[in-house]
Amino acid sequence: MSGHLWASRLVVALCGVLLAVSVVFALQWSTPAGRQAAQPARATLAGASSAASSALFRDDFERDPVGSMPAGWTSDDGHWYGVVEDGSHVVRHAAGQSYGHLVAGSPTWTDYAVSARLRFTDLSTGFAGVAARYQDRGDYYACGVYYDSAFRLWRVRGGDVTLLDARRIAVGADGFHDVRLVVQGGRISCVLDETTQLTATDGTFARGRIAFVAGADEAAELDDVAVTG
């Protein structure tokens, strides 16, 4: 065999090998497994993401019989009709009696958001809202609607009330409104119908339960409670 013929065949063989390797690499790259292996690992904040969206507590009162007090809740004071029917099962505070504090959750909760749908059935003199980091009926943060068309964020400490922020907002008594209180470290915010209205900074309470609070003259209703943290 001449040297030129042998060299030509060697070149053809090498070209064939290179073509085969190229085809195999292309096929591997086209598969999801191949692409995944080729990409560098990416760090994800799975812990932070799951913590931000985890549900700590939910209650729509649908499993509670009408006329009963809702399971998992404790009345610190006030007079309650308990669970009533108003399109769905809701909890109603009785007007004309005393301030009401209906409490649930864990005393170890720290940073979280508590939200609820509230109906203010008579805003002539009363108020109603949700509380966070609740210690007892004389120590907690709360936000809610007052009779004078005021949306307020306040702190109760040793029974003394301190107004942290407020805004005049006309809130009708003909339907339910979404109220959400968010506590993150010393930052506190209050949301009405998906709009943040009030903010404050305070470090008095670091942890605590949740509560539904209502004034003596307010027959408010509570539904669809959720706590996320």
N, C-alpha and C positions, 0 to 999 in steps of 0.2 A: 504494500500500500504506500503510495507516495506521501510525502510529508504534507503537501498541500491538502490532499483529500482527508487525511487524518485530522488536520487542524479544523477543516470545515465541519466535519462530523462532531468534533468536540464543542465547537461554538453552538451548533444546533442543539446538542444535548443540554448545555448550560442554559440556553434560552428557555428550553422546555421546563427545566427545574425552576427557574425564576418565575415563569408564568404560573406554575402550579402553586408556588408559595404565595404569590399575589392573590390568586383566587381564594385560597384558604383564609388568608387574612381578611379579605373583603367580606367573606361569608360570616366570619366570627364578628366582625365589626357591625354587621347589619342586624345581629340578634340583640335583644335587650340585655342578655347576660354579658355579651361581649362589650357593649357600651358601658355597662355598669362597672365591669372589671377595669376598663380603661380610664374611667373618671376617678379623680382623687376623692377621698372621703371628705364629706362636708360636715362641720359641727352644727348641731341643732340645739335650740333651747327648749327641748321637750318638757323639761321640768317646769320652766317658767310658763310655757304655753298651757300645759295641763292645769297648773295651779290657778291661772287666770280664769279658766273656764269651768273649773270643777264645781259641781253643785253640792253644797253642804246641807241644804235643807229645802224641801218644797212641800206646800200644802195648799190644796184647793177645797178642802173640807167636804168633798163629794162622798167620802166614805163615812162621814159622821151623820148620825140620825138627826133629823130636824128636832129641835127642842133640847138637844144635849149640848154640853160643853165640848169643844173640839179636843180630840185625843192629842196628847203631847204638849198641851198648853196649860199654863197655870195662871189663875187670876190672883194678882197681888192685892188688888182692891177694885172697887167699882161694882156696878150692877150690870149683869149681862143677860141678854136674851139667849145667848148661845147661838147655835146654828139655826138659821131661818132660811126660807125659800124666797129668793128674789131673782128669778130667772135661772139661778143656780144656787148651790148651797153657799151661804156667806155667814160670817159671824157679825152679830149686831150688839153694839153697846147701848144700854138703856139711858135715855136722857132724864134729867131731873133728879139724879141720884148723887153720885160723887165721881171724882176723877177715876178713870179706869186704866189699869195696866195689865195687859194680857201677855204673858211671857212664854218664850220657847227658846230652844237652841242650847248651845253649850257655853259655859262660862270661860272656856279656854280659847274661844274664837278671838282672833286678833285683827287681821286686815281682811275686810270683806265688804260686800255690798248686800244690803237687804232691800228688797223691792216688794211692793204690794199694790193691789188695786183697791182704792178707797172711794167710798161714796159718802159725801157729806150731806146728810139728809136734812139738817137744820143748822145753817151757819149764822143764825141771828146773834148768838152769844157764845157759842162753843168753839172747839177746835178738835182736830184729830190728826194723827200722823204715825210715823214709824220711829222706833228707837233702836240704837246700836250701842254695843259695849255696855249693856245694861247690867248694873250691879244689884240695884234694888230700886224701889219706887222713888228714892230720893237721890239717885246717882246714875246718870246716863246722858247720852247725846240723843237728840231727836230732831226731826224736821216734819213739818206738816202745814196745814192750812188753818188760819184763824178766821173768826167771824167777820173781821173788818177788811176782808179781801187781801189779807197779808199772808205771804208764804214765808215761813220763818224757820231758821235753824238755831237751836238753842241747846244749852247745857244745863243740866240739873246736878248740883253738887251739894250734898248735905241738906237737900230740900230747897236750896236757893236757886232760882232760875236766872241764868245769864244769857242774854240774846247775843248770838254770834254773828248773825247776818239776817237780813230780811229784805223783802221786795213786795210791793203792792201788785197783786195779780188777781184779776177777777176770775174766780173759779165757780162754775155752776154746780148746783146741788141736784141736777137732773140726771146725772150719770156717774160712772166710775172714772177715776183719774189714777194714772200711774205715778206713784211716789217712790223714789229710790234714794236711800242714804248710803253714802260710800265713805268708809274709814280706811285710810292707808297711812300707817304711822301717825304723824300729827296732822295730816291733811284730811279735811272733811269736806264733802260736797253733797249737795242736795239737788235732785233732779225731779222735775215735774213734767209729766207727759213727754218724756224723751229729750227734754231740754235742760241742761244744767243751769240752774238759776242762782244758787247760793254756794259760797265757799268760805272756809275759815281754817285757821290753824290753831290747834289746841292739843296739849299733851296730858290732860288730866287723867283720862282713862285709856289703858292700853289693850284691854280685852273685855269680853263680856257677851251676854246673850242678846237676843232681839226682843222687841216688844211692840205691841199695838197700843198706842196711848190715845185717850179721848178725854175731853173736858166734861164737866158735870152736866152741861146742857147740850151735849152733842150726841145724837143717836146715830153715830157713824157706823158704816159697814166695812168689813174687811174681806178680801178674797185674793186668791192666787199669790200667796206669799212665796218668795224665793230668796235663798241666800247663796251667793257664789263667792268663792275666795281663791 
